[in-house]
């Protein structure tokens, strides 16, 4: 088989030797050089002096030529001796020796093969690639090529849509128009094309959502608002359905521009998250969710008072946009942990989806650190490059947790495929913050009976007892569990440990087997809070697991009944504030199959929850879009909730939000 080089969207190198693929991915400058040889026009030979000026501008001529020779030697070893040929002082990539998605895309564009274009275009060229010590010439070239490739793909897709419309086949035109919009959601011509098709098909909720995505992209990236032509289109549609009222301002005015501010889905995908039978079951409750999103937005625009009388305390959300060049590729079901040593949020792995039930959705194994989470700090995404060696590889829905005392992160389990297999291995990341040393993965020496392979588990690591606790999850097929397992490490070095299955007691029994529940650990009182999830139906029960690792006796479950009533949710996040003893819930899918963006707080949990009460924070004018599977944490200071990412139906987010003073009345 030929080596494969995938440069569109998430960077991916596929060699016959999987270990060689991983090694190649650890050298971004070599991959950038290979990508330039594959994509740069005119095709053919490139002068060595031009390449060293672009890729090693900081080195003297002899040193730069040596660096180029070394890079070419490594590339030939990895991709084949005939992959790169030379003549005199020039080199070129032999395109027949390597399959490259950009080459395949250009061929599809030239032939007008719209369906093939939609499959090949997974995102911008070398999206989120970060290479140190590279020249500005490469960055300028990359920016121009991203625009050229994207525009060429969109032009063919839009032309194919027009052709289908002219033949009266609007039904076939919709998915092609949707794909063009996913590639260029800021393009008003593309957006209007899709909006008209959806409106003609009677799908007014989705048409309104398309407008929202486009308008917010224009606002955040270009600091502008939709054109008069677009606004007039939305005004004409308003006469046919009230679902457009919150989506489209009547005129291009200050109030119209304000309506475009807020959260921004950074990647729009063609489907809901795939993920095998257990995720198909999870999504089975969903109604046409984009219509639901539009209706929620309409309701929020009327005012929180209509939904929840009594004027609850308002949520104060702040959007924290990051430069698009520094953002990681969008994903769902990633693992995340709060790195309190470096004041950072770290995400690992995840899944990018292309089609319902698709087996071609890329599974990710990269790690990114988001720094600057406090107020008045500049935040920035940065790729984490662990030292060479063994690693967890690519997986999604794994458990991630962090120990600030030793600056170590732990990853356990997760899904390795699109339905199975699941994993039950455990990995330790030393120097996880990257402060003072390069992070390095290792697998500890584990004994005892391992828990069954599972994904989407809840859990935590407690450094005082050196215990990793894992609760619930699914088997990557269709079975849910409520098992509690603990990995007790022998020493704080986390070099070795033993697994035990625990059998918690409790007068209230134990939580039913469930999936997609939200959980948060209280290290002060050493108890785990578990809320919601689904057992084929969304749940709203709240449970407390005391002594969850069994180090002080036998763990015990307690059902906690708080005053008020939180909605039944799954796929939401839970975060716990140890100072106030409050549990916060955000997002998720409710019993109507609709995504939520409201915040619920259960207060007074420090006293075992005997006097707790659920309270909904009032809706804010400026707030994140409704979403499923967000990740988030309360900062150690307790004055902010950080939320990143999430998804709803065919819209994936990797935006960042901070909810300031979430527990202040």
C-alpha positions as CSV (number, residue, x, y, z in Angstrom):
1,X,0.0,0.0,0.0
2,X,1.1,3.5,-0.8
3,X,1.9,5.9,2.2
4,X,-1.0,8.4,2.7
5,X,-0.6,12.0,3.6
6,X,-3.7,13.8,4.8
7,X,-3.2,17.5,5.0
8,X,-6.8,18.8,5.0
9,X,-8.2,19.2,8.5
10,X,-6.6,17.0,11.1
11,X,-3.1,16.2,10.0
12,X,-2.7,12.4,9.5
13,X,0.2,10.3,8.2
14,X,-0.5,6.7,7.4
15,X,2.4,4.4,6.8
16,X,2.5,0.6,6.7
17,X,4.2,0.7,10.1
18,X,1.9,2.4,12.6
19,X,4.8,3.2,14.9
20,X,6.5,4.9,12.0
21,X,3.4,7.0,11.4
22,X,3.5,8.2,15.0
23,X,7.2,9.0,14.8
24,X,6.6,11.0,11.6
25,X,3.8,13.1,13.3
26,X,6.2,14.2,16.0
27,X,8.3,16.2,13.5
28,X,6.0,19.0,12.3
29,X,8.7,20.8,10.3
30,X,9.4,17.7,8.2
31,X,5.7,17.3,7.6
32,X,5.4,20.9,6.7
33,X,8.2,20.5,4.2
34,X,6.6,17.4,2.7
35,X,3.3,19.3,2.5
36,X,4.9,22.2,0.7
37,X,6.4,19.8,-1.9
38,X,3.0,18.1,-2.3
39,X,0.9,21.3,-2.7
40,X,3.1,24.2,-3.9
41,X,2.5,25.4,-7.4
42,X,3.9,25.1,-10.0
43,X,4.3,21.4,-9.4
44,X,7.7,19.8,-10.0
45,X,11.1,20.7,-8.8
46,X,11.9,23.2,-6.0
47,X,15.3,24.8,-5.4
48,X,17.1,23.9,-2.2
49,X,18.1,27.5,-1.4
50,X,14.4,28.5,-1.6
51,X,13.4,25.7,0.7
52,X,16.1,26.4,3.3
53,X,15.2,30.1,3.3
54,X,11.5,29.1,4.0
55,X,12.0,26.4,6.6
56,X,15.3,27.2,8.3
57,X,15.7,31.0,8.1
58,X,17.4,31.3,11.4
59,X,20.3,29.0,10.4
60,X,23.5,29.8,8.5
61,X,23.6,28.5,5.0
62,X,25.7,25.4,5.7
63,X,23.7,24.5,8.8
64,X,20.4,25.0,6.9
65,X,21.6,22.8,4.0
66,X,22.5,20.2,6.6
67,X,19.1,20.4,8.2
68,X,17.4,20.0,4.8
69,X,19.6,17.0,4.0
70,X,18.7,15.4,7.3
71,X,15.0,16.1,6.8
72,X,15.0,14.6,3.3
73,X,16.8,11.5,4.5
74,X,14.2,10.9,7.2
75,X,11.4,11.5,4.8
76,X,12.8,9.0,2.3
77,X,13.2,6.5,5.1
78,X,9.6,6.9,6.2
79,X,7.8,7.3,2.9
80,X,10.1,5.3,0.6
81,X,13.4,5.9,-1.1
82,X,11.6,7.0,-4.4
83,X,9.2,9.4,-2.7
84,X,11.6,12.4,-3.2
85,X,13.9,12.7,-6.1
86,X,16.7,15.2,-6.8
87,X,18.4,16.8,-9.8
88,X,21.3,19.1,-9.4
89,X,20.3,21.6,-6.7
90,X,16.5,20.9,-6.9
91,X,14.1,18.3,-5.4
92,X,10.6,17.3,-5.9
93,X,7.9,15.0,-4.5
94,X,6.9,12.1,-6.7
95,X,3.1,12.2,-6.4
96,X,2.7,8.6,-7.6
97,X,4.7,7.4,-4.6
98,X,2.4,9.0,-2.0
99,X,-1.3,9.4,-1.9
100,X,-2.2,12.9,-0.8
101,X,-5.7,14.2,-0.2
102,X,-4.9,17.7,-1.6
103,X,-3.9,16.1,-4.9
104,X,-7.0,13.9,-4.9
105,X,-9.1,17.0,-4.1
106,X,-7.7,19.0,-7.0
107,X,-8.4,16.1,-9.4
108,X,-12.0,16.0,-8.1
109,X,-12.4,19.7,-8.4
110,X,-11.1,19.6,-12.0
111,X,-13.6,16.9,-12.9
112,X,-16.5,18.5,-11.0
113,X,-17.0,15.4,-8.8
114,X,-19.0,17.1,-6.0
115,X,-19.6,14.1,-3.8
116,X,-15.9,13.2,-3.8
117,X,-15.0,16.8,-2.9
118,X,-17.3,16.6,0.1
119,X,-15.6,13.5,1.4
120,X,-12.0,14.7,0.8
121,X,-12.3,18.2,2.3
122,X,-12.0,17.6,6.1
123,X,-10.9,21.1,7.0
124,X,-8.4,23.8,6.1
125,X,-5.0,22.8,4.8
126,X,-2.7,21.9,7.7
127,X,-5.3,23.2,10.2
128,X,-3.7,24.2,13.6
129,X,-0.2,23.1,12.5
130,X,2.3,24.8,14.7
131,X,5.9,24.8,13.6
132,X,8.6,26.7,15.4
133,X,11.4,28.5,13.6
134,X,9.7,28.6,10.3
135,X,9.8,31.6,7.9
136,X,7.0,34.1,7.3
137,X,7.1,33.2,3.7
138,X,5.7,29.7,4.6
139,X,3.0,31.2,6.7
140,X,1.9,33.6,3.9
141,X,1.9,30.7,1.4
142,X,-0.1,28.5,3.8
143,X,-2.7,31.2,4.3
144,X,-3.1,31.8,0.6
145,X,-3.4,28.1,-0.2
146,X,-6.0,27.5,2.5
147,X,-8.2,30.2,0.8
148,X,-7.5,28.8,-2.7
149,X,-8.3,25.2,-1.9
150,X,-11.4,26.1,0.1
151,X,-12.8,28.4,-2.5
152,X,-12.2,26.0,-5.3
153,X,-14.0,23.2,-3.5
154,X,-17.0,25.5,-2.6
155,X,-17.3,26.8,-6.1
156,X,-17.7,23.3,-7.6
157,X,-20.2,22.3,-4.9
158,X,-22.3,25.5,-5.4
159,X,-22.3,25.0,-9.1
160,X,-23.5,21.4,-8.7
161,X,-26.3,22.7,-6.4
162,X,-27.4,25.2,-9.1
163,X,-27.3,22.4,-11.6
164,X,-29.5,20.1,-9.5
165,X,-31.9,23.0,-8.8
166,X,-32.2,23.7,-12.5
167,X,-33.3,20.1,-13.0
168,X,-35.8,20.4,-10.2
169,X,-34.0,18.0,-7.9
170,X,-33.9,20.2,-4.8
171,X,-33.9,17.2,-2.5
172,X,-30.5,16.0,-3.9
173,X,-29.3,19.6,-3.8
174,X,-29.7,20.1,0.0
175,X,-26.9,17.8,1.2
176,X,-24.5,19.3,-1.4
177,X,-25.4,22.8,-0.3
178,X,-25.0,21.8,3.4
179,X,-21.5,20.5,2.6
180,X,-20.6,23.8,0.9
181,X,-21.8,25.7,4.0
182,X,-19.8,23.4,6.3
183,X,-16.7,24.3,4.4
184,X,-17.4,28.0,4.2
185,X,-19.9,29.0,6.8
186,X,-18.8,32.7,6.5
187,X,-19.7,32.8,2.8
188,X,-23.0,34.6,2.5
189,X,-23.6,33.4,-1.0
190,X,-23.3,29.8,0.1
191,X,-25.4,30.5,3.2
192,X,-28.2,32.1,1.3
193,X,-28.2,29.1,-1.2
194,X,-28.7,26.7,1.7
195,X,-31.2,28.8,3.5
196,X,-33.4,29.1,0.4
197,X,-33.3,25.3,-0.1
198,X,-34.1,24.5,3.5
199,X,-36.9,27.1,3.5
200,X,-38.4,25.6,0.3
201,X,-38.3,22.2,2.0
202,X,-40.2,23.6,5.0
203,X,-37.2,23.1,7.4
204,X,-37.4,26.6,8.8
205,X,-35.7,25.8,12.1
206,X,-32.6,24.6,10.3
207,X,-32.6,27.5,8.0
208,X,-32.7,29.9,10.9
209,X,-29.7,28.0,12.5
210,X,-27.7,28.3,9.3
211,X,-28.2,32.1,9.4
212,X,-27.1,32.2,13.1
213,X,-23.9,30.3,12.4
214,X,-23.0,32.5,9.4
215,X,-23.8,35.8,11.2
216,X,-21.8,34.9,14.2
217,X,-18.8,33.8,12.1
218,X,-18.9,37.2,10.3
219,X,-19.1,39.0,13.6
220,X,-16.2,37.2,15.4
221,X,-13.8,36.7,12.5
222,X,-14.5,39.7,10.3
223,X,-16.2,42.2,12.7
224,X,-19.0,42.7,10.3
225,X,-22.7,41.8,10.0
226,X,-24.7,40.2,7.2
227,X,-25.3,42.1,4.0
228,X,-28.5,43.8,3.2
229,X,-29.3,41.0,0.6
230,X,-29.1,38.4,3.3
231,X,-31.1,40.4,5.7
232,X,-33.8,41.0,3.1
233,X,-33.9,37.2,2.5
234,X,-34.5,36.5,6.2
235,X,-37.1,39.3,6.4
236,X,-39.0,37.7,3.5
237,X,-38.8,34.3,5.2
238,X,-40.1,35.8,8.5
239,X,-43.5,36.1,6.9
240,X,-43.7,32.4,6.5
241,X,-42.5,31.3,10.0
242,X,-41.9,32.8,13.4
243,X,-38.8,30.7,13.8
244,X,-36.8,33.4,12.0
245,X,-37.7,36.1,14.5
246,X,-34.7,35.6,16.8
247,X,-32.4,34.5,14.0
248,X,-32.6,37.6,11.6
249,X,-32.6,41.3,12.4
250,X,-34.6,43.4,10.1
251,X,-32.0,46.0,9.3
252,X,-28.2,46.4,9.4
253,X,-28.2,48.5,12.6
254,X,-26.2,48.5,15.9
255,X,-28.9,46.2,17.3
256,X,-28.5,43.9,14.3
257,X,-24.8,43.7,14.8
258,X,-25.3,42.9,18.5
259,X,-27.5,40.0,17.5
260,X,-24.5,38.4,15.7
261,X,-22.3,38.5,18.8
262,X,-21.8,35.4,21.0
263,X,-20.6,31.9,20.6
264,X,-19.3,30.6,17.4
265,X,-19.2,27.0,16.1
266,X,-15.7,26.7,14.8
267,X,-16.5,23.7,12.6
268,X,-19.7,22.6,11.0
269,X,-19.9,18.9,10.2
270,X,-22.3,16.9,8.0
271,X,-23.8,14.9,10.7
272,X,-24.4,14.2,14.4
273,X,-21.6,12.4,16.1
274,X,-21.2,8.8,15.0
275,X,-19.9,6.3,17.3
276,X,-21.4,2.9,17.0
277,X,-24.5,1.4,18.6
278,X,-24.0,2.9,22.0
279,X,-24.0,6.4,20.6
280,X,-26.8,5.6,18.2
281,X,-28.9,4.6,21.3
282,X,-27.8,7.8,23.0
283,X,-29.0,9.9,20.0
284,X,-32.2,8.0,19.6
285,X,-34.0,10.5,21.8
286,X,-33.1,13.4,19.6
287,X,-35.8,15.3,17.6
288,X,-34.6,17.2,14.6
289,X,-32.2,19.1,16.9
290,X,-31.3,22.0,14.8
291,X,-35.0,23.0,14.7
292,X,-35.0,22.6,18.4
293,X,-31.9,24.8,18.7
294,X,-33.6,27.5,16.7
295,X,-36.7,27.3,18.9
296,X,-34.6,27.6,22.0
297,X,-32.9,30.7,20.6
298,X,-36.3,32.2,19.8
299,X,-37.4,31.5,23.4
300,X,-34.3,33.0,24.9
301,X,-34.7,36.2,22.8
302,X,-38.1,36.7,24.3
303,X,-36.6,36.8,27.8
304,X,-35.9,34.4,30.6
305,X,-38.9,35.7,32.5
306,X,-41.3,33.9,30.1
307,X,-39.5,30.6,30.7
308,X,-38.7,30.9,34.4
309,X,-40.7,33.5,36.3
310,X,-39.3,35.1,39.4
311,X,-36.2,36.7,37.8
312,X,-33.5,34.2,38.7
313,X,-30.0,35.6,39.1
314,X,-28.5,36.2,35.7
315,X,-25.6,34.2,34.3
316,X,-22.7,36.4,33.2
317,X,-21.0,34.7,30.2
318,X,-17.9,36.0,28.5
319,X,-16.8,34.7,25.1
320,X,-13.1,34.2,24.8
321,X,-12.3,33.9,21.1
322,X,-8.9,32.6,20.1
323,X,-7.1,33.2,16.8
324,X,-8.3,30.6,14.3
325,X,-4.7,29.8,13.3
326,X,-3.9,28.6,16.9
327,X,-7.0,26.5,17.5
328,X,-6.9,22.8,17.5
329,X,-9.1,20.9,15.0
330,X,-12.7,20.6,16.2
331,X,-13.7,17.4,17.8
332,X,-16.3,15.7,20.1
333,X,-15.9,13.3,23.0
334,X,-12.4,14.5,23.8
335,X,-11.0,13.9,27.3
336,X,-10.2,17.0,29.3
337,X,-8.6,18.0,32.6
338,X,-7.7,21.2,34.5
339,X,-4.0,21.7,34.8
340,X,-3.9,23.9,37.9
341,X,-0.1,24.0,37.8
342,X,0.0,25.9,34.6
343,X,-3.4,27.4,34.8
344,X,-4.5,25.6,31.7
345,X,-7.2,23.4,30.3
346,X,-5.9,20.3,28.5
347,X,-7.8,18.3,25.9
348,X,-6.7,14.9,24.5
349,X,-8.0,12.8,21.6
350,X,-11.6,12.8,20.5
351,X,-13.5,12.0,17.4
352,X,-14.3,14.0,14.3
353,X,-17.4,12.7,12.4
354,X,-18.3,12.7,8.7
355,X,-21.5,10.7,8.5
356,X,-24.0,8.9,10.7
357,X,-22.6,5.5,11.3
358,X,-19.5,6.3,9.3
359,X,-16.4,4.2,9.8
360,X,-14.1,6.8,8.3
361,X,-14.3,9.4,11.0
362,X,-10.8,10.3,12.2
363,X,-10.0,9.3,15.7
364,X,-7.5,11.7,17.3
365,X,-4.6,11.2,19.6
366,X,-3.3,14.7,19.9
367,X,-3.1,16.9,23.0
368,X,-3.6,20.6,23.3
369,X,-3.2,23.0,26.2
370,X,-5.3,26.2,26.6
371,X,-3.6,28.7,28.8
372,X,-4.7,32.0,30.3
373,X,-8.1,31.1,31.9
374,X,-8.3,33.8,34.5
375,X,-9.8,37.2,33.9
376,X,-7.6,39.7,32.1
377,X,-5.2,37.0,30.9
378,X,-4.5,36.3,27.2
379,X,-5.5,32.8,26.3
380,X,-3.8,30.7,23.7
381,X,-4.0,27.1,22.4
382,X,-0.7,25.3,22.0
383,X,-0.1,21.8,20.8
384,X,1.5,19.5,23.4
385,X,4.3,17.4,22.0
386,X,5.2,14.6,24.5
387,X,8.6,13.1,24.3
388,X,9.1,10.2,21.9
389,X,8.1,6.8,23.2
390,X,4.9,4.8,23.9
391,X,1.6,6.7,24.2
392,X,-2.1,6.0,24.6
393,X,-2.5,6.5,20.8
394,X,-5.8,7.6,19.3
395,X,-9.0,7.2,21.3
396,X,-12.1,9.1,22.4
397,X,-14.4,9.2,25.4
398,X,-11.5,8.2,27.7
399,X,-11.3,9.3,31.3
400,X,-8.7,12.1,32.0
401,X,-7.7,13.4,35.4
402,X,-4.8,15.4,36.9
403,X,-2.8,15.4,40.1
404,X,-1.4,18.9,40.9
405,X,0.9,17.7,43.7
406,X,3.0,15.6,41.3
407,X,2.1,17.4,38.0
408,X,0.9,14.2,36.4
409,X,-2.1,13.4,34.3
410,X,-3.8,10.0,34.0
411,X,-5.8,8.6,31.0
412,X,-7.9,5.5,31.3
413,X,-10.0,3.5,28.9
414,X,-11.9,4.9,26.0
415,X,-13.0,3.9,22.5
416,X,-10.4,2.9,20.0
417,X,-12.7,2.4,17.1
418,X,-16.1,3.7,15.9
419,X,-18.1,1.2,17.8
420,X,-15.5,-1.2,19.4
421,X,-13.1,-2.1,20.7
422,X,-13.0,-0.4,24.1
423,X,-9.8,-0.1,26.1
424,X,-9.2,-0.7,29.8
425,X,-5.5,0.4,29.9
426,X,-4.1,3.2,32.1
427,X,-1.5,5.8,31.1
428,X,0.5,8.3,33.2
429,X,1.7,11.6,31.7
430,X,4.7,12.9,33.7
431,X,5.4,16.6,33.7
432,X,1.9,17.2,32.3
433,X,2.2,21.0,32.6
434,X,5.3,21.1,30.5
435,X,6.9,23.3,33.2
436,X,10.6,22.3,33.7
437,X,10.5,19.2,31.6
438,X,8.9,17.7,28.4
439,X,5.8,15.7,29.1
440,X,6.3,12.0,28.7
441,X,3.8,9.1,28.5
442,X,4.3,5.8,30.3
443,X,2.2,2.8,31.2
444,X,2.4,1.8,34.9
445,X,2.9,-1.8,36.0
446,X,-0.7,-2.9,36.9
447,X,-1.8,-6.0,38.6
448,X,-5.1,-7.4,39.9
449,X,-8.3,-8.0,37.9
450,X,-8.7,-5.2,35.4
451,X,-12.1,-3.6,34.9
452,X,-13.8,-4.5,31.7
453,X,-13.0,-2.4,28.7
454,X,-15.2,0.7,28.7
455,X,-15.6,4.3,27.5
456,X,-17.5,7.4,28.7
457,X,-16.7,6.6,32.3
458,X,-16.7,9.1,35.2
459,X,-14.0,9.2,37.7
460,X,-11.1,11.1,39.4
461,X,-7.7,10.7,40.9
462,X,-7.0,11.5,44.6
463,X,-3.4,12.2,45.3
464,X,-3.7,11.9,49.0
465,X,-4.7,8.2,48.7
466,X,-3.0,7.6,45.4
467,X,-6.2,6.2,44.0
468,X,-7.8,6.4,40.5
469,X,-11.6,5.7,40.8
470,X,-13.6,4.8,37.7
471,X,-17.3,4.6,37.6
472,X,-19.9,3.5,35.1
473,X,-19.7,4.0,31.3
474,X,-20.4,1.7,28.4
475,X,-18.8,-1.2,26.6
476,X,-18.6,0.6,23.2
477,X,-21.5,-1.5,22.0
478,X,-24.8,-1.1,23.9
479,X,-24.3,-2.1,27.5
480,X,-24.2,0.4,30.4
481,X,-22.7,-0.2,33.8
482,X,-22.7,1.2,37.3
483,X,-19.6,-0.6,38.5
484,X,-17.1,1.2,40.8
485,X,-13.4,0.3,40.4
486,X,-10.3,1.7,42.1
487,X,-6.7,1.5,41.0
488,X,-4.5,1.9,44.1
489,X,-1.0,3.0,43.3
490,X,1.9,1.8,45.5
491,X,3.6,5.2,45.7
492,X,3.3,8.8,44.6
493,X,5.5,8.0,41.6
494,X,2.6,6.0,40.1
495,X,4.9,3.3,38.8
496,X,2.8,0.4,39.9
497,X,-0.6,-0.3,41.3
498,X,-3.4,-2.9,41.7
499,X,-7.1,-2.8,40.6
500,X,-10.0,-3.7,42.9
501,X,-13.7,-3.7,42.3
502,X,-15.6,-2.0,45.0
503,X,-19.1,-2.8,46.3
504,X,-20.6,0.3,47.8
505,X,-23.4,0.0,50.4
506,X,-26.3,2.3,50.9
507,X,-29.8,2.4,52.2
508,X,-31.0,4.0,48.9
509,X,-29.5,1.2,46.8
510,X,-27.3,2.5,44.0
511,X,-27.7,4.4,40.8
512,X,-29.2,2.5,37.9
513,X,-26.9,1.6,35.1
514,X,-26.6,4.6,32.9
515,X,-24.5,6.4,30.3
516,X,-23.5,10.0,29.6
517,X,-24.0,11.0,33.3
518,X,-22.3,14.1,34.7
519,X,-20.0,13.7,37.8
520,X,-17.7,15.9,39.9
521,X,-15.4,15.1,42.8
522,X,-15.2,17.0,46.1
523,X,-11.7,16.5,47.4
524,X,-12.4,18.3,50.6
525,X,-15.0,15.9,51.9
526,X,-13.8,13.0,49.6
527,X,-17.0,12.2,47.8
528,X,-18.2,11.9,44.3
529,X,-21.4,13.6,43.0
530,X,-23.2,11.9,40.2
531,X,-26.1,13.5,38.3
532,X,-28.4,12.5,35.5
533,X,-27.4,10.5,32.4
534,X,-29.7,8.1,30.6
535,X,-30.8,4.5,30.9
536,X,-32.5,4.8,27.5
537,X,-34.5,7.6,29.1
538,X,-32.9,10.9,30.4
539,X,-32.5,10.9,34.2
540,X,-32.5,13.7,36.8
541,X,-31.5,12.0,40.0
542,X,-28.5,13.1,42.2
543,X,-26.3,10.7,44.1
544,X,-23.4,11.0,46.5
545,X,-20.7,8.4,46.8
546,X,-18.9,8.7,50.1
547,X,-15.3,7.4,50.6
548,X,-15.3,6.4,46.9
549,X,-11.9,4.7,46.9
550,X,-12.7,2.7,50.0
551,X,-9.5,3.9,51.8
552,X,-11.4,4.8,55.0
553,X,-13.8,1.9,55.1
554,X,-16.5,0.9,52.6
555,X,-17.9,3.3,50.1
556,X,-21.5,4.1,50.4
557,X,-24.1,5.5,48.0
558,X,-26.7,8.1,49.1
559,X,-29.6,9.4,47.1
560,X,-29.8,13.2,47.6
561,X,-33.1,15.0,47.2
562,X,-32.7,18.7,46.7
563,X,-35.5,21.2,46.7
564,X,-36.6,22.4,43.4
565,X,-36.2,20.2,40.3
566,X,-33.4,20.1,37.8
567,X,-34.2,19.0,34.3
568,X,-33.5,15.4,33.2
569,X,-30.3,15.6,31.2
570,X,-27.6,13.5,29.6
571,X,-24.4,14.6,27.9
572,X,-24.1,17.6,30.2
573,X,-21.1,18.7,32.3
574,X,-20.9,18.9,36.1
575,X,-18.4,21.0,38.1
576,X,-18.0,21.3,41.8
577,X,-16.9,24.3,43.9
578,X,-15.4,23.1,47.2
579,X,-15.5,26.6,48.8
580,X,-19.3,27.0,48.5
581,X,-20.3,23.4,48.3
582,X,-22.2,23.8,45.1
583,X,-22.6,21.6,42.0
584,X,-23.0,23.3,38.7
585,X,-24.6,21.7,35.6
586,X,-24.4,23.1,32.1
587,X,-25.7,22.0,28.6
588,X,-26.7,18.5,27.7
589,X,-29.8,17.0,26.0
590,X,-33.1,17.1,27.8
591,X,-36.1,14.7,27.8
592,X,-37.5,16.5,24.7
593,X,-34.4,15.7,22.8
594,X,-33.3,19.3,22.7
595,X,-29.9,20.7,23.5
596,X,-29.7,23.1,26.5
597,X,-27.4,26.1,27.4
598,X,-28.8,26.9,30.8
599,X,-26.9,26.6,34.1
600,X,-28.3,24.8,37.1
601,X,-26.8,25.1,40.6
602,X,-27.4,22.8,43.6
603,X,-26.3,24.8,46.7
604,X,-25.5,23.8,50.3
605,X,-24.0,20.4,49.4
606,X,-21.2,20.7,52.0
607,X,-23.7,19.6,54.7
608,X,-24.2,16.3,53.0
609,X,-26.9,17.8,50.8
610,X,-29.6,17.8,53.5
611,X,-30.6,21.4,52.8
612,X,-29.7,21.6,49.2
613,X,-31.8,23.3,46.5
614,X,-31.7,23.4,42.7
615,X,-31.6,26.9,41.2
616,X,-31.5,27.9,37.6
617,X,-29.3,30.9,36.7
618,X,-31.2,33.4,34.6
619,X,-30.7,33.4,30.9
620,X,-28.1,35.9,29.6
621,X,-28.4,37.9,26.4
622,X,-24.8,36.9,25.5
623,X,-24.4,33.2,26.2
624,X,-23.1,30.0,24.5
625,X,-25.3,28.2,22.0
626,X,-27.1,25.1,23.3
627,X,-24.8,22.1,23.2
628,X,-24.2,18.5,24.1
629,X,-20.9,17.0,25.5
630,X,-19.2,20.2,26.7
631,X,-16.2,20.1,28.9
632,X,-15.6,22.4,31.8
633,X,-14.3,23.1,35.3
634,X,-14.6,25.5,38.2
635,X,-11.4,27.4,38.6
636,X,-9.6,26.8,41.9
637,X,-10.4,30.3,42.9
638,X,-14.1,29.4,42.6
639,X,-14.9,32.7,40.8
640,X,-15.4,31.3,37.3
641,X,-16.7,28.3,35.4
642,X,-14.7,27.5,32.2
643,X,-16.5,25.8,29.4
644,X,-15.0,24.6,26.1
645,X,-16.4,22.8,23.1
646,X,-19.5,20.7,22.7
647,X,-21.8,19.9,19.9
648,X,-25.4,19.7,18.7
649,X,-26.5,17.6,15.8
650,X,-24.3,18.6,12.8
651,X,-22.6,21.6,14.5
652,X,-19.4,21.0,16.5
653,X,-17.9,23.6,18.7
654,X,-14.4,24.3,20.0
655,X,-15.2,27.8,21.4
656,X,-14.3,29.0,24.9
657,X,-16.6,30.6,27.5
658,X,-16.1,31.8,31.0
659,X,-19.0,32.1,33.4
660,X,-17.9,34.7,36.0
661,X,-19.0,34.5,39.6
662,X,-21.4,31.6,38.8
663,X,-22.3,31.1,42.5
664,X,-23.0,34.7,43.4
665,X,-26.6,35.7,43.8
